[in-house]
Amino acid sequence: MSNHERSDDGMRWRIVGRLEAGQSQVQICGEFYLTPNVVCNLWKQCKNTGPIERKPGQGCPRATRATEDRYLSIIARRNRGATAFQLSRDLYAASGTRVSRVTVSKRLHETGLFARRPAVCFHLSLLRTGE
């Protein structure tokens, strides 16, 4: 398991059980392929609060509301050739909410739409050897 993946509750319980049994954090890091910071934070959370499950609602708050998501999908359907950057500018002009092009792409993917990706192309007429 990589460091960026979230550990499931079963793994968390096993880690806490081993820590309570007296196994060192360094050994646990090697066994579960985790960084020492992850194991240390899990142990601190267990000692302070008791339960180790993730509470619902934790995480990064959404940058857009449901109405803004609907607006993005509507303007993406109207202008099929628009890029995610253009759609983010349209959303800012309409609602004043600044979002990145990545956020726009994610919101469109949630509704089954895809933003056009601009591609840099060379005109074949300019690539002639004589010019």
Disulfide bonds with the S-S distance in Angstrom:
none
